Amino acid sequence: MPPSVLRLLAQDLRRIGPGVLNGPTAAKVGVSVAVPLLALMATDHLEWSAFCAFGAFAAVYGRALTRRARARQQAQAGAALVVAVTVGTIAALSAHPSFWIVVGGSITAMLMAVLADVADWKPGGGLFALFGFAVCATQADASWSTVLIAAALSTATAAFATAVGCLGPAGTVPAPDHRLAERLRRPSTMRHAVRHLIAPLLTGSVAVALDIGHPYWGMVASIVPLTSPSLREMAFRGVHRLIGTALGLILTAVILAFDPSSAALVVVIIVAQVVTELIVMRNYALALVFITPLALLMGQLVHPLPTTDVVVQRGVETLIGVVIGLGVAWATRRRPQAKSLSPQ
């Protein structure tokens, strides 16, 4: 990179975004995640934690909207997440779950990205839907009763998160306009759809070919930069992802070194979710220090793995995903139209 770009990157990594720490919003997201997980822990059913967690992620949408608009957006996004969780659990019934994780997860990411663009959901992109689909597709010994449980729990937690989101002070941003057909036809929406399909599809295929173990980790990393408006900002966000993940893996290794109980893991997950919500809009790399253990420890509740495997696989897949995601963004960039020559 040219020295001027490196300076800008260094400034971006150090920059703490404007605005006050949004305590009420972080508290609501924390409650939306904490109550279902504590209920599962009390009933000794933490193997269902993914179903509840991804339904509860409806709470992260529409942070700044007015109360009514926020409830509408959270209900819409929550419904999409419920579908992702349910269909992902159905994929777990297959004898070839890796195929469905890669192909089905990529299609899910694309559809969620299009919905987010058309309905102007914030945050945009297909990250949560892809993550929810893929994690639920890894459910061991899944059956049709598991699918029903996934649908019921994700629906209940999405509804709970939407209800909690209606509490407290309202935001000031009005509801987005409803020119849906016009948004769907925009070249940027189509480009976004193509990127959200190709990047995770390539990344997941590489991860499966290399037999790394968790292809969806790289798939998620591949689409994270794609919500930024320019190639440079995508590259910066990719670097944020790499640095934040590296620091987050160190924190994860430290936590797992104490061999925490399931109850301790749930507490750490809840705290990490609240801290993430406080800082994610201010500095993405710093937020990833907490997002990384949040995601990995949630996985440990369902499928415990040796610490070395968790750290190495997540690190390698994140690197592959960021590189492929940025490569797809560059290959599908908007090229300037050639100027036509005026007649002589």
C-alpha positions in Angstrom: 0.0 0.0 0.0 1.2 3.6 -0.6 2.4 5.4 2.6 -0.6 7.7 2.4 -3.1 4.8 2.4 -1.2 3.1 5.3 -1.4 6.4 7.3 -5.2 6.5 6.7 -5.5 2.9 7.7 -3.6 3.5 10.9 -5.8 6.5 11.7 -8.9 4.4 10.9 -7.8 1.6 13.3 -7.2 4.1 16.1 -10.4 6.2 15.5 -13.2 5.9 17.9 -16.4 6.9 16.1 -18.6 9.8 17.2 -21.6 9.5 19.5 -22.2 8.5 23.0 -22.1 5.0 24.3 -25.6 3.7 23.7 -26.3 2.0 27.0 -30.1 1.6 26.6 -29.7 -0.2 23.2 -26.9 -2.4 24.5 -29.0 -3.3 27.6 -31.9 -4.3 25.4 -29.8 -6.4 23.1 -28.2 -8.0 26.2 -31.6 -8.8 27.7 -32.8 -10.2 24.4 -29.9 -12.7 24.4 -29.6 -13.3 28.1 -33.1 -14.3 29.0 -33.4 -17.1 26.4 -29.9 -18.5 27.2 -30.5 -18.4 31.0 -33.8 -20.2 30.4 -32.1 -22.9 28.4 -29.4 -23.2 31.1 -32.0 -23.6 33.8 -33.8 -26.3 31.9 -30.5 -28.1 30.9 -31.1 -27.5 27.1 -28.1 -25.5 26.1 -27.8 -27.6 22.9 -30.6 -25.4 21.6 -28.7 -22.1 22.3 -28.1 -21.4 18.6 -31.8 -21.4 17.9 -32.5 -18.8 20.6 -29.4 -16.7 20.0 -30.0 -16.1 16.3 -33.7 -15.3 16.8 -32.7 -12.8 19.4 -30.3 -11.1 17.0 -33.4 -9.3 15.7 -32.6 -6.9 18.5 -29.6 -5.5 16.7 -31.7 -4.1 13.8 -33.1 -0.5 13.6 -31.1 0.9 16.5 -31.7 4.5 15.6 -35.2 4.3 14.2 -38.3 5.7 15.9 -40.1 3.1 18.1 -42.7 2.1 15.6 -40.3 1.9 12.7 -37.8 -0.1 14.8 -40.5 -2.6 15.8 -41.4 -3.1 12.2 -37.8 -3.5 11.0 -37.0 -5.9 13.9 -40.1 -8.0 13.2 -39.2 -8.2 9.5 -35.5 -9.1 10.1 -36.5 -11.5 12.9 -38.8 -13.3 10.5 -35.9 -13.6 8.0 -33.7 -15.0 10.7 -36.3 -17.5 11.8 -36.5 -18.8 8.2 -32.6 -19.0 8.1 -32.5 -20.9 11.4 -35.3 -23.3 10.4 -34.0 -24.1 6.9 -30.5 -24.5 8.3 -31.8 -27.1 10.8 -33.5 -28.9 7.9 -30.1 -28.9 6.1 -28.7 -30.7 9.2 -30.9 -33.7 8.3 -28.8 -34.2 5.1 -26.1 -36.8 4.8 -24.0 -34.1 3.2 -24.2 -31.1 5.5 -21.0 -29.4 4.3 -22.5 -29.1 0.8 -25.6 -27.4 2.2 -23.6 -25.2 4.5 -21.6 -23.8 1.6 -24.3 -23.7 -1.1 -27.4 -23.0 1.2 -25.4 -20.6 3.3 -24.3 -18.6 0.3 -27.9 -18.4 -1.1 -29.1 -17.4 2.3 -26.5 -14.6 2.5 -27.5 -13.3 -0.9 -31.2 -13.3 -0.2 -30.7 -11.6 3.2 -28.5 -8.9 1.6 -31.1 -8.2 -1.1 -33.9 -7.9 1.6 -31.7 -5.6 3.6 -31.0 -3.4 0.6 -34.6 -3.3 -0.5 -36.1 -2.7 2.9 -33.2 -0.5 4.1 -32.4 -2.7 7.1 -29.6 -1.6 9.4 -27.2 -3.3 9.8 -27.2 -4.4 6.1 -25.8 -7.5 4.5 -26.4 -11.1 5.1 -24.0 -11.9 8.0 -26.6 -12.9 10.7 -28.7 -15.0 8.3 -25.6 -16.8 6.9 -24.2 -17.4 10.4 -27.6 -18.7 11.7 -28.2 -21.0 8.8 -24.7 -22.5 8.9 -24.5 -23.0 12.6 -27.9 -24.7 12.7 -26.9 -26.9 9.8 -24.2 -28.4 12.0 -26.7 -29.7 14.6 -25.7 -33.2 15.5 -28.4 -36.0 15.5 -31.0 -33.6 14.1 -34.5 -34.8 13.4 -37.8 -33.3 12.3 -38.6 -32.7 16.0 -35.3 -30.6 16.1 -36.6 -28.6 13.2 -39.8 -27.9 15.0 -37.9 -26.9 18.1 -35.7 -24.6 16.1 -38.6 -22.9 14.4 -40.5 -22.4 17.7 -37.5 -21.2 19.8 -36.2 -18.8 17.1 -39.7 -17.4 16.6 -40.3 -16.9 20.3 -36.9 -15.2 20.9 -37.3 -13.0 17.8 -40.7 -11.9 19.1 -39.3 -11.3 22.6 -36.4 -9.3 21.2 -38.8 -7.1 19.2 -41.0 -6.6 22.3 -37.9 -5.6 24.3 -36.8 -3.3 21.5 -40.0 -1.3 22.0 -39.1 -0.4 25.5 -37.1 2.7 26.5 -36.4 5.9 24.6 -37.3 6.0 20.9 -34.8 6.9 18.2 -35.0 9.9 16.0 -34.6 8.4 12.5 -37.9 8.1 10.6 -38.9 4.9 8.8 -37.3 4.4 5.4 -39.4 5.1 2.3 -41.1 2.1 0.6 -39.9 2.4 -3.0 -39.1 -1.3 -2.9 -39.3 -2.0 -6.6 -37.0 0.9 -7.4 -34.5 -0.3 -4.9 -34.6 -3.8 -6.2 -33.7 -2.6 -9.7 -30.7 -0.6 -8.6 -27.4 -1.8 -10.0 -25.9 -1.5 -6.5 -28.5 -4.0 -5.2 -27.7 -6.5 -7.9 -24.0 -6.1 -7.4 -24.5 -6.6 -3.6 -26.4 -9.8 -4.3 -23.8 -11.2 -6.6 -21.0 -10.5 -4.2 -22.9 -12.1 -1.3 -23.4 -15.2 -3.3 -20.0 -15.6 -4.9 -17.7 -14.6 -2.0 -19.0 -17.1 0.6 -19.5 -19.8 -2.1 -15.8 -19.6 -3.1 -14.6 -19.3 0.5 -16.7 -22.2 1.7 -15.5 -24.3 -1.2 -11.8 -23.6 -0.4 -12.4 -24.4 3.3 -14.0 -27.7 2.5 -11.3 -28.6 0.0 -8.7 -27.9 2.6 -10.7 -29.8 5.2 -10.2 -26.9 7.8 -13.3 -27.8 9.7 -15.7 -24.9 9.9 -16.3 -23.4 6.4 -18.9 -20.9 7.6 -16.3 -19.0 9.7 -14.5 -18.1 6.5 -17.8 -17.5 4.7 -18.9 -15.0 7.3 -15.5 -13.2 7.1 -15.8 -13.0 3.3 -19.0 -11.0 3.4 -18.2 -8.7 6.3 -16.3 -6.0 4.2 -19.0 -6.0 1.4 -21.4 -3.7 3.2 -18.9 -0.8 3.0 -19.5 1.8 0.3 -16.1 1.8 -1.4 -13.2 -0.6 -2.2 -10.9 1.3 0.1 -13.3 1.2 3.0 -13.9 -2.5 2.3 -10.1 -3.1 2.5 -10.0 -1.2 5.8 -12.9 -3.2 7.2 -11.1 -6.4 6.1 -8.0 -5.3 8.0 -10.2 -4.5 11.0 -11.6 -8.0 10.8 -8.1 -9.6 10.7 -6.6 -7.6 13.6 -9.8 -7.7 15.7 -10.1 -11.4 15.2 -6.5 -12.1 16.1 -6.9 -10.2 19.4 -10.2 -11.9 20.0 -8.6 -15.3 19.5 -6.1 -14.5 22.2 -8.9 -13.5 24.5 -10.8 -16.7 23.6 -7.8 -18.8 24.4 -7.3 -17.2 27.7 -11.0 -17.8 28.6 -10.9 -21.4 27.6 -7.6 -22.0 29.5 -9.6 -21.7 32.7 -11.9 -24.6 31.5 -15.1 -22.7 32.2 -18.3 -24.4 33.0 -21.4 -24.0 30.7 -22.8 -21.5 33.2 -19.6 -19.4 33.1 -19.7 -19.5 29.3 -23.2 -18.2 29.2 -22.3 -15.3 31.5 -19.2 -14.5 29.3 -21.4 -14.6 26.1 -24.0 -12.2 27.6 -21.3 -9.8 28.7 -19.5 -10.0 25.4 -22.8 -9.3 23.6 -23.5 -6.1 25.6 -19.9 -4.8 25.2 -20.1 -5.5 21.5 -23.2 -3.5 21.1 -21.7 -0.6 23.0 -18.7 -0.3 20.7 -19.5 -1.9 17.4 -20.6 1.4 15.8 -17.5 3.2 17.1 -14.6 0.9 16.2 -15.1 -2.4 14.4 -11.7 -3.9 15.2 -12.2 -3.2 18.9 -15.7 -4.7 18.8 -14.2 -7.9 17.2 -12.1 -8.5 20.2 -15.4 -9.3 21.9 -17.4 -10.6 18.9 -14.8 -13.4 18.3 -15.1 -15.0 21.8 -18.9 -14.4 21.7 -19.2 -16.5 18.5 -16.7 -19.2 19.4 -17.9 -19.7 23.0 -21.5 -20.0 21.7 -20.1 -22.8 19.5 -18.4 -24.4 22.5 -21.8 -24.7 24.2 -23.0 -26.9 21.4 -19.9 -28.6 20.0 -16.9 -28.3 22.4 -13.6 -28.5 20.6 -9.9 -28.3 21.7 -8.8 -24.8 22.2 -6.0 -25.1 19.6 -8.4 -26.3 16.9 -10.8 -23.4 17.6 -8.1 -20.7 17.5 -6.2 -22.1 14.5 -9.2 -22.9 12.4 -10.9 -19.5 13.0 -7.7 -17.6 12.3 -7.0 -19.4 9.0 -10.6 -19.2 7.8 -10.8 -15.5 8.6 -7.7 -14.8 6.5 -9.0 -16.9 3.6 -12.5 -15.3 3.8 -11.2 -11.7 3.9 -8.8 -12.2 1.0 -11.5 -13.9 -1.2 -14.2 -11.3 -0.2 -12.0 -8.4 -1.1 -11.0 -10.2 -4.4 -14.6 -10.6 -5.3 -15.4 -7.0 -4.4 -12.5 -5.8 -6.7 -13.5 -8.1 -9.6 -17.1 -6.9 -9.4 -16.3 -3.2 -8.9 -18.1 -0.6 -10.9 -15.9 0.4 -13.8 -16.0 3.9 -15.2 -17.6 4.1 -18.6 -15.4 5.0 -21.5 -16.0 8.5 -22.8 -17.4 8.4 -26.3 -15.5 10.4 -29.0 -17.3 13.3 -30.4 -17.6 13.3 -34.2 -15.0 15.3 -36.0 
